[in-house]
Amino acid sequence: MKRSILRGVALGVLGGMCILSCFPVFLLAVGAVASEGELLVYFQGLFEDGGRTFFLLFPSFPTGKGFLELLLDTPEFYVVFWNSIKITGCILVGQLLVSVPAAWGFSRWHGRVSSVLFYVYTVLMLLPFQVTMLSNYIVIDRLGLLDTQAAVILPAVFSTFPVFLAYRYFIGIPEEIYEAFSLESSSKVRLFWHIGVPMALPGIRAAVLLGVMEYWNMIEQPLLFLKTASLWPYALCLPEISGENVQYIFVFSLVVLVPVGLVSFWGREEIREGIGVMVAKR
């Protein structure tokens, strides 16, 4: 009986936490279909001193006007939206070309030098962007890449996290599989392509999916390296909230949330498996 009660309490607490975590998204969706007049009434405290702010749970007059204005009458939105897709896509493709071979090399190259280099990789993975910001800026400036999207893409391509995640899968491949393949072929490239990559594919997928969620919402790097507004991703283009654009903010935020939400939903199993491998093989 006690075990059942404790289980019910635990499920209730976890369910309540899930509801609270999803509540901001629910409010965002409700605000996107609410009329602007209704939003001004409910969020009066944001625009007027002494005003009061309330949660808008169910709009009285749902409307799709905000979506029509954003998607049909705001061409600037598509510029920043495709900038975000371009930056995120180029980063992920570059990471695949760099991190997967690097992780394979660390997993197959055993020695003191390899251990030291991997330790350095691990330390770099733990450093926040604020620590490496100045050095990145100096290097990008010397290369003449400031105010270009390459200034945002190139540093992220050499991120250490995808290397670390793919490495955990490569070292988990039994050595007997490599020995069996070596009886058929001595080619290191074929070993990597036909054995290493297929067996580490879950980790590679997890790294890509986590990268989508990280770089889609990237704001510090574009803010520092990009000065031309036409190069900005969407994260830099949300205007300051006011009584004249409150509905636009809700609709804009919901639309740019949809792609990363779909990616995280479709790839939730790969993400869970990838994180689980990192924890299990520490």
N, C-alpha and C positions, 0 to 999 in steps of 0.2 A: 504493500500500500504506500509506504513512504517513497519507494523507488518510483512508483507511478506519479505521485504528487510532485516529486522533484523533477521528473521528466517533463510533466506538464508545465511546471514553472519555467524550466529552461526553454522549452519550446515557445512559451508565451513571451519570454524576454527576447529571444532571438527574433520572433515574429515582429515584436514591437520595434526592435532595432532596424529590421529590414524596412518596415513601413516608414520609419523616420528618415532612413537614408534615401528612400524613393520619393519622399514628400516634396523636396524642392523641384524634382522633375514634374511631378503632378501639378504644382503651382505654376510652373513654366508653361505647361500645356494649356492650363485653364486661362492664364493671362494672355496667351497667344490668340485665343478665340473669343475673348471678352471684348466688348466695345470700348473705345477710348474714353468715353464719358464715364463708364462704370469704373474703369481703372483709376481715373482721376479721383473718383469719390473714395474708393477703397484705399488708395495710397496717397491720400491728401497730406499725411504727415511728412512725406518726402519732399513736398514742394512748398508747403506753407508752414511758417512758424506757429506752433500751437495746434497744428492739425493732428488728426489721429489716423493710424494705419491699421487695417484689418486684413485678415486672410480672406482671399477670394476663392471659395471652394467650388461654387457652381455659378457660372455667369447667367445673368437674367436674360441677356440678349446676345447669344452666340453669333459670331460673324467671322467670315473668312476674308474680310477686307484687308487685313494686315498682310496675309499671304499673297493676295493679288497685287498689292502695292509693292511688296518686296520682290516677288518673282517676275512681275511683268513691267513695273514702272521704275525699277531701281537697277540699272545696268552696272552701277558701281559694285553691287553685291557680287555679281558673277566674276568681276575682276579679282576681288580679294578671295573669293571661294576657290577659284582655279589656281590662284597663287598658293593657297594652302595645300591643294592637291599636288601641285607641282613640287613644292618643297618637300612635302612628306614622302611622295613617291620616289623622288631622286635620292633622298636620304636612305630609304629602305633598300633600294636597288644597290646603292653604293655599299651599304653595310653587308649585304649578302656577298658581294664580290670581295670584300676585305675580311670580314669577321669569320666566315666559315673556313676559308683556308688557314687563317691565323689560328683558330681553335683546333683545327686538325693538326697543325704543326706542333702546338703545345702538347697535344695528347700523344703524339708519336715521337717527339724529341724529348728524351729523358736525359737529364743531367743537371749540374749545378747552375749553369747559365740559364737553362730553360726555367728552372725553379725561381731564380731571381727575377727574370723577366715577367713571369706570371705573377709573382708577388707584387711587382711594380704595377702591373695591369690591375690587380685587385685594389691596390691603394688608389689608383687613379679613378676607378669606378666609384669609390666612396667619396671622392672630392666633389663638392657642389660646384655649380657653374660660377658662383661668385668668387671662388678661389682661383680658378683658371681664366677668369674673364680678361684680366689685363694682358696676360701672355697671349691669349688668343687674339686680342685686338691688335697687339704689336705685330704678330706674325701676319695677320690678314692685311694690315696696313702696308707692311713691307712687300707683300705679294701684289699689291694694287687691286685688291678685291673688295675694298670697302664700298658700300652702297651697291652691291650686287647680291643676287640670291645665292651665288656660290659661297659668299662669306658665311651664310647660315648653313649651307648644305655640307661643305667640306669638313668642318670640325665634327659635325654629327656623324659623318660617314665612318670616322675612326673612333667611334664610341667603344668603350671597353665592355659594356654590359652584354651585347650580343655574343662577343667572344667567350665571355665567362659562361653564358647559358649553353651555347653549343658545345663548349668544352666538357661540360658535365655529362653530355650524352656520348661524346666520342670516347671518353675514358670508361664508360660503362659497357662498351662493346667487348665481349669476351675475346681474349687473345687467340683462342682456338679458331675463331672465324677467320682472323687474318692469316693464320698459318695454313688453314685449308685453302684459302684463295691463293696464297703464294705458290701452292703446288700447280695451279693452273696458269698463273701469270706472275711475273716479277715486276710488272709496271706499277710504280707508286701512284701514278695518275689514275689508272684504272682501279686500284685499290681504294683510292679516295672517292672516286665517282660512283663505283658500283657497290661498295660496301659501306664506306663511311657516311656518305650523304644520305642514302636511303634509311639507314638505321638511326641517324640523328635527325631525321626529318621532323619528328614532333618538337624537338627543341628549336629547330630553325623556324618552324611555324610559330611557336610561342614567342620567339624573339621578334618576329615580324609583327605579330598582333600587339605585343606590348609596345613596340616602337610606334605603331599607328596611334595608340592612345597617348603616347608621350609627345610626339612631334606634331600631331594635329593641333594641340593646344599650346604650342610653344610661343612664348611671348618675350622672354628676356633677350634671347639672341637676336630676333628681328628688331627689337627696340634699340639695341645697341649698334647693330651693323647696318641697318637699312634706314636711309634718310628720305628716299623718294617714296611718296605715298603710293604710287602705282605698283610698287614691288611688295607692299605689305601683305601679310596673310590676314585672315579675318580677325585674329585676336587683337590686332592693333587698330581695328577700324570700328569698334563699338563706340559710339559717341557718348558723351556725358549724358546721363539720364536727366530728363526734364519733363515737364508736363506736355510738351509738344511731340515727344517721340517715345513715350513709355510703351505704347503698343508695338512700335517698331523694334524696340529692344527685346521684348518678349518673343516676337516672331523670329527675329534674326537669331537669337540664342537657341531657339528650338530647332530651327532648320539646320544650323551647323552642328547641333548635337546629334542629329539623326545618323549621319554616316558612322561616327565613332561608336554610337550605340549599337548599330547593326553589326559592326565588326566585332565588338565585344560579346554580343549575343551569339553570333554564329561560331565564334572561336573560343567560347567559354571552356570547352573541354580541353583544347590544346593549351590554353593559358593555365588552367588548373593543373594539368599534367606537367607542364614545364616548371611551374613554381614548386610542385611536389618533388620533382627530381632534384631541384636545387636544395631543398630542405633535407631530403633523404640522403644526399651524397655530400654533405658538408665535410 
